[in-house]
Amino acid sequence: MGVIEDWEFPWMRPVLRTEPMSESELVRQQGGWVFAGSIANSILGFAFWALAAHLFTSTAVGTAGALVSLSSLATSIGILGLDNGLVRFAARVDRPRALMWQVLLVGGVLSAIVGLALSTTVLHLSNDAEADKAFAVLVALSVALTTSQTCFQITDGSILAARKSEYLAYRAVAYGLVKIALVFALAGAGVVGLFGSYTLPLLAITIVSFFLVQRVWPARNEKGVPTRFRELASLSAGNWIHGLMYSLPSRLGPSILLIFVGASPVAYFFIALQLAEVLNYVPESVSKSLFAHGSIRDYLPSSLTSSMRRLLLAILVPMVALGVVLAQIGMTIVGGTTYGNHGLALQLFLLATLPKAGIQLYKAQFNVDRRPMALIVMGSALGLSTLAFLVVGLVLRVNPDWLPLAWILGGILALGVGWSLSRRRLPIQPEPQVSRG
């Protein structure tokens, strides 16, 4: 007898299977698509920044890299965690598309305001003469990038909640290819050309995504339950603060270095951070898939989480070891001999991905359990401790190549906090179930 998949979404064509897919298989399948999108984004991102390192000056790369990181920070602030709230509630509400538009409006407007404030401040404080001449254009691009990233993440959430993660992979490939093509076309335009090459393709693809989500969510789900926007507030706020604190070191770190040590060291630091980021995509993909799966089931079994933890260790430990050995070669391939001399920074960033893997699994658990305070405490422990270690390093005038050690120490501390919180798991009241009659 066949088994119908995708029954949770009556507006989508169901898939008939000869036997049921286990929970682990479902999580791995959707996580695989999320990872495919992330790895495509990462590989094409490497290609983009490698080309940037050869086509533009280190000053332009450093300034553009700092603005990209700053825009990501503004996104983390402006999105308010609503993308995660959307994942948790979208499958259960009677008007999922209306809910998504509400989330887009709130997140998009706030992100634009924050992006404007942050980019104006950092560019004003920097000592880059080229950036000063193109101040208004760079600020406008920063606002466009921040708003686009926010809308991109929210539409990501709606697609992930519908378990159609293959669309995420297609979008990532399209974005990566377009920005690589554009970086050649704008190679002679300095920092404006580089930053524009990164921003404009994302803006265009985000607009297209508004039409894409209509394929996965109806205007009205007759079997859904009424959900008001404020019902997302508690969990979304927890995710917002967690995401903000979690991202502070990586998003704010390059800007701090830009102010204190200049643009060239930031270029090496930023490229190493981007190279190591590919490994963080592995646990992030599994975490997102666990979250979406647990949101549909309204429960996340500890046995499933343990299974995913063992899978991550089996994948990440060999990859980190190989990356540490080949760090100098990788940096040289990306940026040339000058970048290769800073392989130590990449080695440390790679080691920092191991504790972050455990943190991502705890994030999925706390989301499904609807424990916003646990998210806040764990994210704050990571972000604030990492920044504290970074500031100590700057005050002591530590070689910038050693500064990623702050990411390792902060990750270990936050992992311990997450473990402690998970041991205090509290029972929750199940959400109203969608009628399946």
Secondary structure per residue as TSV (DSSP state, phi and psi in degrees):
chain	resnum	aa	ss	phi	psi
A	1	M	-	360.0	139.0
A	2	G	-	-80.0	159.4
A	3	V	E	-120.6	130.9
A	4	I	E	-89.8	123.7
A	5	E	E	-98.0	164.0
A	6	D	-	66.3	26.3
A	7	W	T	-69.5	-18.5
A	8	E	T	-67.0	-19.6
A	9	F	-	-119.4	86.4
A	10	P	T	-66.0	-14.8
A	11	W	T	-85.6	-2.8
A	12	M	S	-110.5	152.5
A	13	R	-	-69.3	122.2
A	14	P	-	-70.6	156.5
A	15	V	E	-108.5	127.2
A	16	L	E	-94.5	121.8
A	17	R	E	-116.7	152.8
A	18	T	S	-74.0	-23.2
A	19	E	S	-148.6	153.9
A	20	P	-	-66.8	147.8
A	21	M	-	-90.2	130.4
A	22	S	-	-68.3	163.9
A	23	E	H	-60.8	-41.6
A	24	S	H	-62.0	-40.0
A	25	E	H	-65.1	-41.8
A	26	L	H	-61.6	-45.6
A	27	V	H	-65.2	-42.8
A	28	R	H	-65.2	-40.1
A	29	Q	H	-62.8	-52.9
A	30	Q	H	-68.8	-37.4
A	31	G	H	-63.2	-34.2
A	32	G	H	-63.1	-41.4
A	33	W	H	-67.3	-40.6
A	34	V	H	-61.5	-43.4
A	35	F	H	-66.2	-38.7
A	36	A	H	-59.0	-42.4
A	37	G	H	-64.9	-41.8
A	38	S	H	-66.6	-41.9
A	39	I	H	-70.0	-35.8
A	40	A	H	-64.5	-43.6
A	41	N	H	-61.5	-39.5
A	42	S	H	-70.0	-47.8
A	43	I	H	-62.7	-46.4
A	44	L	H	-69.1	-30.1
A	45	G	H	-66.2	-40.4
A	46	F	H	-59.0	-45.1
A	47	A	H	-60.7	-41.2
A	48	F	H	-61.0	-50.3
A	49	W	H	-72.5	-29.0
A	50	A	H	-65.2	-44.5
A	51	L	H	-63.2	-40.2
A	52	A	H	-60.9	-39.8
A	53	A	H	-64.5	-28.9
A	54	H	H	-91.4	-30.8
A	55	L	H	-91.4	-20.5
A	56	F	S	-125.1	161.8
A	57	T	-	-71.6	159.0
A	58	S	H	-62.6	-29.5
A	59	T	H	-65.1	-43.7
A	60	A	H	-65.4	-41.5
A	61	V	H	-64.4	-42.8
A	62	G	H	-63.3	-43.8
A	63	T	H	-67.4	-46.7
A	64	A	H	-63.6	-40.6
A	65	G	H	-62.1	-41.3
A	66	A	H	-64.3	-39.5
A	67	L	H	-68.9	-36.5
A	68	V	H	-63.1	-45.6
A	69	S	H	-63.7	-39.4
A	70	L	H	-66.7	-38.3
A	71	S	H	-64.9	-36.3
A	72	S	H	-66.3	-37.5
A	73	L	H	-63.6	-43.9
A	74	A	H	-61.5	-36.5
A	75	T	H	-63.8	-44.0
A	76	S	H	-60.3	-34.9
A	77	I	H	-75.2	-49.3
A	78	G	H	-74.9	-22.2
A	79	I	T	-77.8	-17.7
A	80	L	T	60.6	16.3
A	81	G	T	73.0	9.7
A	82	L	H	-69.2	-23.2
A	83	D	H	-64.9	-38.2
A	84	N	H	-71.7	-37.6
A	85	G	H	-61.6	-35.9
A	86	L	H	-64.2	-42.5
A	87	V	H	-60.2	-41.5
A	88	R	H	-69.6	-33.2
A	89	F	H	-111.3	-15.8
A	90	A	G	-58.3	-38.6
A	91	A	G	-73.0	-9.7
A	92	R	G	-113.6	-7.9
A	93	V	B	-91.5	159.1
A	94	D	S	-82.5	-20.1
A	95	R	-	-132.1	73.4
A	96	P	H	-64.3	-36.6
A	97	R	H	-69.4	-39.0
A	98	A	H	-63.9	-39.2
A	99	L	H	-61.8	-42.1
A	100	M	H	-63.0	-41.5
A	101	W	H	-65.6	-36.7
A	102	Q	H	-61.7	-44.1
A	103	V	H	-64.2	-42.3
A	104	L	H	-61.9	-42.3
A	105	L	H	-64.1	-49.6
A	106	V	H	-64.6	-50.5
A	107	G	H	-65.2	-41.7
A	108	G	H	-64.5	-45.2
A	109	V	H	-65.9	-46.7
A	110	L	H	-65.2	-39.4
A	111	S	H	-63.0	-39.7
A	112	A	H	-61.5	-41.6
A	113	I	H	-65.9	-45.3
A	114	V	H	-66.6	-41.2
A	115	G	H	-60.5	-39.9
A	116	L	H	-62.7	-46.2
A	117	A	H	-65.7	-45.7
A	118	L	H	-69.1	-45.7
A	119	S	H	-64.9	-39.8
A	120	T	H	-61.9	-42.6
A	121	T	H	-65.8	-50.2
A	122	V	H	-67.6	-42.0
A	123	L	H	-65.1	-34.3
A	124	H	H	-66.7	-35.4
A	125	L	H	-84.0	-19.3
A	126	S	S	-72.6	162.1
A	127	N	-	-111.0	34.0
A	128	D	-	-95.6	111.6
A	129	A	H	-64.9	-38.7
A	130	E	H	-64.4	-40.9
A	131	A	H	-66.8	-34.1
A	132	D	H	-62.5	-38.5
A	133	K	H	-68.5	-31.1
A	134	A	T	-110.3	31.5
A	135	F	H	-53.7	-52.2
A	136	A	H	-64.2	-40.9
A	137	V	H	-66.4	-43.3
A	138	L	H	-64.7	-37.9
A	139	V	H	-65.3	-43.5
A	140	A	H	-62.1	-42.2
A	141	L	H	-66.0	-36.8
A	142	S	H	-62.6	-42.8
A	143	V	H	-64.1	-43.5
A	144	A	H	-62.8	-41.4
A	145	L	H	-66.5	-44.5
A	146	T	H	-61.3	-47.0
A	147	T	H	-64.5	-42.2
A	148	S	H	-63.9	-42.9
A	149	Q	H	-62.5	-38.6
A	150	T	H	-63.8	-49.7
A	151	C	H	-64.3	-35.1
A	152	F	H	-62.7	-44.4
A	153	Q	H	-67.2	-36.6
A	154	I	H	-68.6	-43.2
A	155	T	H	-67.3	-31.9
A	156	D	H	-56.7	-46.3
A	157	G	H	-61.2	-41.5
A	158	S	H	-67.2	-36.9
A	159	I	H	-70.8	-42.1
A	160	L	H	-62.8	-41.2
A	161	A	H	-62.4	-28.8
A	162	A	T	-86.7	2.6
A	163	R	T	54.8	45.5
A	164	K	-	-121.9	52.4
A	165	S	T	-68.5	-13.0
A	166	E	H	-60.7	-30.7
A	167	Y	H	-63.7	-31.4
A	168	L	H	-64.3	-39.1
A	169	A	H	-66.7	-41.7
A	170	Y	H	-63.0	-41.8
A	171	R	H	-66.3	-39.8
A	172	A	H	-62.2	-42.0
A	173	V	H	-64.8	-44.2
A	174	A	H	-60.7	-45.4
A	175	Y	H	-62.8	-45.4
A	176	G	H	-62.8	-42.7
A	177	L	H	-67.9	-40.2
A	178	V	H	-67.2	-42.0
A	179	K	H	-70.7	-30.1
A	180	I	H	-67.1	-42.1
A	181	A	H	-62.8	-38.7
A	182	L	H	-72.1	-30.2
A	183	V	H	-65.9	-30.1
A	184	F	H	-69.6	-42.2
A	185	A	H	-65.7	-30.1
A	186	L	T	-109.5	22.1
A	187	A	G	-60.6	-27.1
A	188	G	G	-93.3	7.7
A	189	A	G	-99.6	11.9
A	190	G	H	66.1	-150.2
A	191	V	H	-63.6	-31.2
A	192	V	H	-65.8	-42.6
A	193	G	H	-64.0	-41.9
A	194	L	H	-65.8	-48.3
A	195	F	H	-67.1	-36.8
A	196	G	H	-65.5	-36.8
A	197	S	H	-62.5	-33.0
A	198	Y	H	-78.0	-34.9
A	199	T	H	-88.3	-48.5
A	200	L	H	-61.6	-41.0
A	201	P	H	-63.0	-37.0
A	202	L	H	-65.3	-38.4
A	203	L	H	-60.9	-44.6
A	204	A	H	-66.0	-43.8
A	205	I	H	-69.5	-31.9
A	206	T	H	-63.9	-41.1
A	207	I	H	-62.0	-42.1
A	208	V	H	-63.3	-33.7
A	209	S	H	-63.7	-27.5
A	210	F	H	-59.5	-33.1
A	211	F	H	-81.8	-29.9
A	212	L	H	-64.3	-40.7
A	213	V	G	-65.5	-19.6
A	214	Q	G	-68.6	-16.2
A	215	R	G	-79.1	-18.8
A	216	V	T	-112.9	-14.2
A	217	W	-	-133.4	134.6
A	218	P	-	-85.2	167.5
A	219	A	S	-66.0	-32.7
A	220	R	-	-145.9	132.7
A	221	N	-	-107.2	106.3
A	222	E	T	-62.6	-23.6
A	223	K	T	-95.5	4.2
A	224	G	-	-83.7	172.2
A	225	V	B	-112.2	147.1
A	226	P	-	-61.8	131.2
A	227	T	-	-135.1	122.4
A	228	R	-	-84.8	155.7
A	229	F	G	-58.6	-37.5
A	230	R	G	-69.1	-15.1
A	231	E	G	-68.0	-19.8
A	232	L	G	-82.7	-12.0
A	233	A	H	-59.1	-47.8
A	234	S	H	-63.2	-53.9
A	235	L	H	-66.0	-39.7
A	236	S	H	-63.5	-40.6
A	237	A	H	-63.1	-40.5
A	238	G	H	-62.2	-43.4
A	239	N	H	-67.2	-36.4
A	240	W	H	-62.4	-50.4
A	241	I	H	-66.6	-40.5
A	242	H	H	-59.9	-49.4
A	243	G	H	-63.4	-38.8
A	244	L	H	-63.2	-49.6
A	245	M	H	-66.7	-40.3
A	246	Y	H	-60.2	-38.9
A	247	S	H	-89.5	-10.5
A	248	L	H	-52.8	-49.9
A	249	P	H	-59.4	-48.2
A	250	S	H	-72.7	-33.0
A	251	R	H	-84.4	-36.8
A	252	L	H	-93.1	-24.2
A	253	G	H	-55.1	-52.2
A	254	P	H	-59.9	-34.7
A	255	S	H	-69.2	-38.0
A	256	I	H	-63.2	-43.3
A	257	L	H	-64.6	-36.7
A	258	L	H	-59.6	-39.0
A	259	I	H	-74.4	-38.7
A	260	F	H	-95.0	-31.8
A	261	V	H	-122.9	-2.5
A	262	G	-	95.9	172.7
A	263	A	H	-75.7	-39.0
A	264	S	H	-62.0	-49.1
A	265	P	H	-59.5	-32.7
A	266	V	H	-63.4	-35.5
A	267	A	H	-59.8	-46.9
A	268	Y	H	-66.8	-43.4
A	269	F	H	-61.2	-45.3
A	270	F	H	-67.1	-41.9
A	271	I	H	-64.5	-41.5
A	272	A	H	-62.7	-41.0
A	273	L	H	-62.0	-42.4
A	274	Q	H	-66.9	-39.0
A	275	L	H	-64.3	-42.5
A	276	A	H	-71.1	-24.6
A	277	E	H	-60.1	-24.9
A	278	V	H	-60.6	-35.9
A	279	L	H	-72.3	-30.3
A	280	N	H	-65.3	-22.8
A	281	Y	H	-66.1	-27.8
A	282	V	H	-64.0	-57.7
A	283	P	H	-66.4	-30.9
A	284	E	H	-62.9	-39.9
A	285	S	H	-65.3	-44.8
A	286	V	H	-64.1	-41.4
A	287	S	H	-61.8	-44.6
A	288	K	H	-63.1	-41.4
A	289	S	H	-66.7	-40.9
A	290	L	H	-60.0	-43.4
A	291	F	H	-62.5	-48.4
A	292	A	H	-62.6	-42.2
A	293	H	H	-64.6	-46.9
A	294	G	H	-65.0	-30.6
A	295	S	H	-68.4	-37.2
A	296	I	H	-70.3	-43.6
A	297	R	H	-79.7	-17.4
A	298	D	T	65.6	25.0
A	299	Y	-	-167.5	142.9
A	300	L	-	-124.7	103.5
A	301	P	-	-62.9	140.8
A	302	S	H	-64.9	-30.5
A	303	S	H	-64.7	-36.0
A	304	L	H	-68.7	-42.0
A	305	T	H	-62.3	-41.8
A	306	S	H	-63.6	-38.1
A	307	S	H	-63.2	-42.2
A	308	M	H	-69.2	-32.6
A	309	R	H	-64.1	-44.3
A	310	R	H	-64.2	-37.9
A	311	L	H	-63.2	-43.7
A	312	L	H	-63.9	-42.1
A	313	L	H	-62.2	-41.4
A	314	A	H	-64.8	-29.7
A	315	I	H	-85.8	-46.5
A	316	L	H	-77.0	-41.2
A	317	V	H	-58.6	-48.9
A	318	P	H	-63.9	-36.6
A	319	M	H	-67.2	-40.4
A	320	V	H	-65.1	-43.6
A	321	A	H	-60.7	-44.1
A	322	L	H	-65.4	-40.9
A	323	G	H	-63.8	-37.7
A	324	V	H	-63.5	-41.4
A	325	V	H	-66.3	-38.1
A	326	L	T	-100.4	13.5
A	327	A	H	-58.2	-47.5
A	328	Q	H	-64.2	-40.3
A	329	I	H	-64.3	-42.7
A	330	G	H	-61.8	-44.7
A	331	M	H	-64.2	-36.6
A	332	T	H	-66.4	-41.3
A	333	I	H	-62.4	-40.8
A	334	V	H	-70.8	-48.4
A	335	G	H	-125.0	-0.9
A	336	G	-	98.4	-176.8
A	337	T	H	-59.3	-38.4
A	338	T	H	-59.5	-42.0
A	339	Y	H	-72.3	-34.7
A	340	G	H	-61.7	-26.5
A	341	N	T	-68.9	-8.3
A	342	H	T	-113.4	34.0
A	343	G	H	-63.2	-26.1
A	344	L	H	-59.2	-39.8
A	345	A	H	-59.5	-42.1
A	346	L	H	-65.5	-41.2
A	347	Q	H	-58.5	-43.6
A	348	L	H	-69.1	-40.8
A	349	F	H	-62.1	-37.0
A	350	L	H	-65.2	-43.1
A	351	L	H	-62.9	-30.9
A	352	A	T	-68.4	-16.3
A	353	T	H	-72.5	-21.3
A	354	L	H	-68.0	-53.2
A	355	P	H	-64.6	-29.0
A	356	K	H	-65.8	-27.2
A	357	A	H	-62.8	-44.8
A	358	G	H	-64.8	-37.5
A	359	I	H	-61.7	-39.2
A	360	Q	H	-64.1	-38.2
A	361	L	H	-68.3	-39.2
A	362	Y	H	-64.7	-33.8
A	363	K	H	-62.0	-44.7
A	364	A	H	-61.3	-43.1
A	365	Q	H	-62.7	-46.2
A	366	F	H	-67.3	-31.7
A	367	N	H	-67.7	-47.8
A	368	V	H	-65.4	-37.5
A	369	D	T	-75.7	-6.4
A	370	R	T	55.7	59.6
A	371	R	-	-119.2	76.3
A	372	P	H	-60.8	-34.7
A	373	M	H	-67.4	-34.9
A	374	A	H	-64.2	-40.5
A	375	L	H	-60.8	-44.0
A	376	I	H	-64.0	-46.3
A	377	V	H	-64.0	-44.8
A	378	M	H	-66.9	-45.0
A	379	G	H	-64.5	-39.7
A	380	S	H	-66.1	-38.7
A	381	A	H	-60.5	-41.4
A	382	L	H	-68.8	-53.6
A	383	G	H	-65.6	-48.6
A	384	L	H	-69.9	-40.1
A	385	S	H	-67.8	-39.4
A	386	T	H	-64.3	-44.0
A	387	L	H	-63.5	-38.3
A	388	A	H	-62.4	-44.8
A	389	F	H	-63.8	-37.2
A	390	L	H	-65.2	-44.4
A	391	V	H	-63.6	-40.3
A	392	V	H	-59.8	-42.0
A	393	G	H	-62.7	-40.5
A	394	L	H	-67.6	-41.0
A	395	V	H	-63.1	-38.8
A	396	L	T	-81.2	0.7
A	397	R	T	57.1	44.6
A	398	V	-	-68.9	146.2
A	399	N	-	-53.9	128.8
A	400	P	G	-52.3	-27.1
A	401	D	G	-66.4	-22.2
A	402	W	G	-91.1	-10.9
A	403	L	T	-62.1	-30.2
A	404	P	T	-61.3	-11.2
A	405	L	H	-58.0	-27.7
A	406	A	H	-60.6	-34.9
A	407	W	H	-66.7	-36.4
A	408	I	H	-68.3	-49.5
A	409	L	H	-63.1	-43.4
A	410	G	H	-64.4	-38.2
A	411	G	H	-66.0	-41.7
A	412	I	H	-63.7	-43.6
A	413	L	H	-61.5	-46.3
A	414	A	H	-66.8	-34.4
A	415	L	H	-63.6	-40.5
A	416	G	H	-63.4	-39.0
A	417	V	H	-64.9	-44.1
A	418	G	H	-61.4	-42.3
A	419	W	H	-61.8	-45.0
A	420	S	H	-60.9	-42.5
A	421	L	H	-67.6	-36.6
A	422	S	H	-67.2	-25.2
A	423	R	T	-73.1	-14.8
A	424	R	T	-105.5	37.6
A	425	R	-	-60.8	126.8
A	426	L	-	-104.6	145.0
A	427	P	-	-67.4	145.8
A	428	I	-	-121.1	158.3
A	429	Q	-	-84.5	127.9
A	430	P	-	-64.4	148.3
A	431	E	-	-73.0	159.6
A	432	P	-	-56.6	131.9
A	433	Q	-	-84.2	144.9
A	434	V	-	-71.9	134.3
A	435	S	-	-64.3	136.7
A	436	R	-	-120.6	18.6
A	437	G	-	-68.5	360.0
